[in-house]
């Protein structure tokens, strides 16, 4: 079993079930002791901003702010550089603990030994 998990979430409020699945898997993995790196891309980029996760609603799903806190506590959250730029989001705008990095870092993390990458 992989000891590291890299998850790229491309969906936001536009595809709530897929979005919620990505955050849920990341939070469960982090709680299970797996090293997690969650990448926010596309419409999920908005969840790097304070308060945005609280606006997300999906019946029978864990609250997104709670999932984000679980992931931040035991893993890493990264906002895609290009996705941030397209939305005029800077490092000063994001919640504490979220970094902005590009495709080179994503590829490097995804190809590391004992790593499994998932894309939602």
Secondary structure, 3 states (H helix, E strand, C coil): CCCEEEEEECCCHHHHHHHHHHHHHHHHHHHCCCEEEEEECHHHHHHHECCCHHHCCCCCCCCHHHHHHHHHHHCEEEEEHHHHHHCCCCCCCECCCEEEECHHHHHHHHCCCCEEEEEC
